[in-house]
């Protein structure tokens, strides 16, 4: 409503203000009457040629300018937040739930109202997707050296070797990678490999 009021103040004419607002003169007149009814007093002095602010209208005018400024600030902030909501793509490793990423993203969405898409892939593929702008941010296990990416640590993982009870290192309190040289490993992909 502040836009209607301020346009009329600027134009000093119902006809000109209605044209600027792309509404009929009678519609503008009714809306100004609603503003005056809400304010509890007439805000304009009307004559056959133009409209002028009266004493009460001048008081209302000072606040209407502030309201308009706040409306504009609000619109800009909402636009900046919602524009991101339409296109955020988050990449994550398939085991993201083990690292509490799902809960983190759900909390982010509930607090901000920003929606996003999640694409799951291996760490190497996610790095390529980041490089090719197919996702905006990604949760990966260990970045390689193929691409220059900004890294922010999120979770510290612990590597554990699972050994048979009679293995030579089974009773050790700590194992270094060099201790596992030439050992066969069964990896998550289901393949045997050797360090």
C-alpha positions as CSV (number, residue, x, y, z in Angstrom):
1,X,0.0,0.0,0.0
2,X,2.9,2.4,0.6
3,X,3.7,2.3,-3.1
4,X,0.2,3.5,-4.0
5,X,0.4,6.3,-1.4
6,X,3.8,7.4,-2.5
7,X,3.0,7.4,-6.2
8,X,-0.1,9.5,-5.6
9,X,2.0,12.0,-3.5
10,X,4.6,12.2,-6.3
11,X,2.1,12.6,-9.1
12,X,-0.4,14.9,-7.3
13,X,-3.1,13.5,-9.6
14,X,-5.2,10.3,-9.4
15,X,-5.2,10.0,-13.2
16,X,-1.4,10.2,-13.5
17,X,-0.8,8.0,-10.5
18,X,-3.2,5.3,-11.8
19,X,-1.4,5.3,-15.1
20,X,2.0,4.9,-13.4
21,X,0.6,2.0,-11.4
22,X,-1.2,0.4,-14.3
23,X,-4.6,0.3,-12.5
24,X,-7.8,2.2,-13.0
25,X,-8.4,5.6,-11.3
26,X,-11.4,4.2,-9.4
27,X,-9.3,1.3,-8.1
28,X,-6.6,3.7,-6.9
29,X,-9.2,5.9,-5.3
30,X,-10.8,2.9,-3.4
31,X,-7.3,1.8,-2.2
32,X,-6.4,5.3,-0.9
33,X,-9.8,5.3,0.9
34,X,-8.8,2.0,2.6
35,X,-5.5,3.6,3.7
36,X,-7.3,6.6,5.1
37,X,-9.9,4.5,6.8
38,X,-7.1,2.4,8.4
39,X,-5.3,5.6,9.5
40,X,-8.5,7.0,10.9
41,X,-8.2,10.4,9.0
42,X,-8.1,12.0,5.6
43,X,-4.5,12.2,4.3
44,X,-5.1,14.4,1.2
45,X,-6.7,17.7,0.4
46,X,-8.5,17.1,-3.0
47,X,-9.6,19.8,-5.5
48,X,-10.6,19.6,-9.1
49,X,-7.0,19.9,-10.5
50,X,-4.8,18.0,-8.0
51,X,-4.3,16.3,-4.6
52,X,-2.0,17.6,-1.9
53,X,-0.9,16.1,1.4
54,X,-2.6,17.6,4.5
55,X,-1.0,17.7,8.0
56,X,-1.9,14.1,8.7
57,X,-0.8,13.0,5.3
58,X,2.6,14.6,5.9
59,X,3.0,12.6,9.1
60,X,1.9,9.4,7.2
61,X,4.3,10.3,4.3
62,X,7.4,10.1,6.6
63,X,6.5,6.6,7.7
64,X,5.4,5.5,4.2
65,X,8.9,6.2,2.9
66,X,10.5,4.1,5.7
67,X,8.0,1.3,5.0
68,X,8.8,1.4,1.3
69,X,12.6,1.2,2.0
70,X,12.0,-1.8,4.3
71,X,9.8,-3.5,1.7
72,X,12.6,-3.1,-0.9
73,X,15.2,-4.4,1.6
74,X,13.0,-7.4,2.4
75,X,12.4,-8.1,-1.3
76,X,16.1,-8.0,-2.1
77,X,17.0,-10.3,0.8
78,X,14.3,-12.8,-0.1
79,X,15.4,-12.7,-3.7
80,X,19.0,-13.4,-2.8
81,X,18.0,-16.3,-0.6
82,X,15.5,-17.9,-2.9
83,X,17.6,-17.5,-6.1
84,X,20.1,-19.9,-4.5
85,X,17.2,-22.2,-3.5
86,X,16.4,-22.9,-7.2
87,X,19.8,-24.2,-8.2
88,X,21.9,-25.7,-5.4
89,X,23.3,-29.1,-6.3
90,X,25.2,-31.0,-3.6
91,X,27.4,-33.9,-4.3
92,X,28.0,-36.6,-1.7
93,X,29.7,-40.0,-1.4
94,X,27.2,-42.9,-1.2
95,X,28.0,-43.4,2.5
96,X,27.1,-39.8,3.4
97,X,24.7,-41.0,6.2
98,X,27.6,-42.6,8.1
99,X,29.2,-39.1,8.3
100,X,25.9,-37.4,9.5
101,X,25.7,-35.5,6.2
102,X,22.1,-36.3,5.7
103,X,21.2,-34.8,9.1
104,X,23.3,-31.8,8.4
105,X,21.6,-31.1,5.1
106,X,18.1,-31.6,6.6
107,X,18.9,-29.1,9.4
108,X,20.3,-26.6,6.8
109,X,17.1,-26.9,4.7
110,X,14.7,-26.5,7.7
111,X,16.6,-23.4,9.0
112,X,17.0,-21.6,5.7
113,X,14.1,-22.9,3.6
114,X,16.6,-23.4,0.7
115,X,16.0,-26.6,-1.3
116,X,18.6,-28.5,-3.1
117,X,19.3,-31.6,-5.1
118,X,21.7,-34.3,-4.0
119,X,23.8,-36.3,-6.4
120,X,25.8,-39.3,-5.1
121,X,29.0,-40.6,-6.7
122,X,32.5,-41.7,-5.8
123,X,34.9,-39.1,-4.6
124,X,36.8,-39.0,-7.9
125,X,33.6,-38.5,-9.9
126,X,32.4,-35.8,-7.5
127,X,35.7,-33.9,-8.0
128,X,35.1,-34.0,-11.8
129,X,31.5,-32.8,-11.3
130,X,32.8,-29.9,-9.2
131,X,35.4,-29.0,-11.8
132,X,32.7,-29.2,-14.6
133,X,30.2,-27.1,-12.5
134,X,27.7,-30.0,-12.3
135,X,27.5,-29.5,-8.5
136,X,28.1,-26.5,-6.3
137,X,29.6,-28.3,-3.3
138,X,30.5,-31.9,-2.6
139,X,31.3,-34.1,0.4
140,X,34.1,-36.4,-0.6
141,X,36.5,-38.6,1.3
142,X,39.9,-37.6,0.1
143,X,40.5,-35.1,-2.7
144,X,43.0,-36.1,-5.4
145,X,45.4,-33.9,-7.2
146,X,43.7,-33.7,-10.5
147,X,41.8,-30.4,-9.9
148,X,42.3,-27.3,-7.9
149,X,39.5,-27.2,-5.3
150,X,38.9,-25.3,-2.1
151,X,38.8,-27.8,0.7
152,X,37.1,-27.3,4.1
153,X,37.5,-30.3,6.5
154,X,34.1,-31.5,7.8
155,X,34.8,-34.9,9.4
156,X,37.9,-36.7,10.6
157,X,37.8,-40.4,9.7
158,X,39.7,-43.2,11.4
159,X,41.1,-46.0,9.4
160,X,41.0,-49.4,11.1
161,X,42.6,-52.7,9.9
162,X,40.5,-55.8,10.7
163,X,42.8,-58.8,11.1
164,X,42.4,-62.5,11.9
165,X,43.1,-63.3,15.6
166,X,46.3,-65.2,14.7
167,X,47.7,-62.5,12.4
168,X,51.2,-61.3,13.4
169,X,49.8,-57.7,14.0
170,X,46.6,-58.7,15.8
171,X,47.9,-57.9,19.3
172,X,49.5,-54.6,18.3
173,X,48.0,-51.5,19.9
174,X,48.9,-49.3,16.9
175,X,49.7,-50.2,13.3
176,X,51.5,-48.0,10.8
177,X,50.9,-48.3,7.1
178,X,54.5,-49.5,6.6
179,X,53.7,-52.5,8.8
180,X,51.1,-53.6,6.3
181,X,53.4,-53.6,3.3
182,X,52.9,-56.6,1.1
183,X,49.6,-57.6,2.9
184,X,46.5,-58.5,0.9
185,X,43.5,-56.3,1.5
186,X,39.8,-56.9,0.8
187,X,38.4,-53.4,0.0
188,X,34.9,-52.0,0.0
189,X,34.6,-52.6,-3.8
190,X,35.1,-56.3,-3.2
191,X,38.5,-56.6,-4.8
192,X,41.8,-57.8,-3.3
193,X,44.7,-55.3,-3.4
194,X,48.2,-55.1,-2.0
195,X,49.9,-52.1,-0.4
